[in-house]
């Protein structure tokens, strides 16, 4: 199977976003689990625009269903939108 740039080798959303799992608040576990599953279902996007679009939709859903999401997810979204941060190894 050939990997595309969007699929890459990223096996975990938190790893891709450079988020330390141990520092996440326990109240955000449900949102993190939801985002991880949806990220995989969406083909593990890693390119800046695709990842920003994914995070935007995922965070909106979490807000609608009242899943408290980690603030670092919103930070990464804004950084991606402003082109201030990229996942390592991708541009």
C-alpha positions in Angstrom: 0.0 0.0 0.0 1.3 3.4 -1.0 1.1 6.2 1.5 0.0 9.6 0.3 1.3 12.8 1.8 -2.1 13.3 3.5 -1.8 9.9 5.2 1.9 10.0 6.0 3.2 7.9 8.9 1.3 9.8 11.6 -0.4 7.1 13.6 -1.8 9.4 16.3 -3.5 12.8 16.2 -1.9 13.9 19.4 1.6 13.0 18.1 0.9 14.9 14.9 -0.2 17.9 16.8 2.8 17.6 19.2 0.5 17.4 22.2 1.7 15.7 25.4 -1.1 13.2 26.3 -0.1 13.3 30.0 -0.7 17.1 30.2 -4.3 17.0 28.8 -7.1 17.6 31.2 -9.1 14.5 32.0 -12.4 16.3 31.2 -11.2 16.4 27.5 -10.8 12.7 27.1 -14.1 12.3 25.2 -13.3 15.0 22.8 -9.8 13.6 22.2 -11.2 10.2 21.5 -13.8 11.6 19.2 -11.2 13.6 17.3 -8.8 10.7 17.0 -11.5 8.4 15.5 -12.7 11.1 13.1 -9.2 12.0 12.1 -8.5 8.3 11.1 -11.9 8.1 9.3 -11.0 11.2 7.3 -7.7 9.7 6.1 -5.4 11.2 8.7 -5.0 14.6 7.0 -1.6 16.2 7.7 -1.4 19.0 5.1 -1.9 22.4 6.7 -5.2 23.3 5.0 -6.7 19.9 5.3 -5.7 19.5 8.9 -7.0 23.0 9.8 -10.3 22.1 8.1 -10.5 18.9 10.0 -9.8 20.5 13.3 -12.3 23.3 12.7 -15.1 20.8 12.0 -14.1 18.6 14.9 -14.0 21.4 17.4 -17.3 22.8 16.2 -18.9 19.4 16.7 -17.4 19.1 20.2 -18.8 22.5 21.1 -22.2 21.5 19.8 -22.4 18.3 21.9 -20.6 20.0 24.8 -17.5 17.8 24.8 -14.8 20.0 26.5 -11.8 19.9 24.1 -8.2 20.7 24.9 -7.3 24.3 24.4 -4.2 23.2 22.5 -6.4 21.9 19.7 -7.8 25.4 19.2 -4.3 26.8 19.4 -3.1 24.4 16.7 -6.1 25.3 14.5 -5.3 29.0 14.8 -1.6 28.4 14.2 -2.4 26.4 11.1 -4.8 29.0 9.8 -2.1 31.7 10.2 0.6 29.4 8.8 2.6 29.7 12.0 2.9 26.0 12.7 3.2 22.9 10.6 3.3 19.2 11.6 6.9 18.1 11.5 8.0 16.5 8.3 5.2 18.1 6.3 4.7 21.5 4.7 
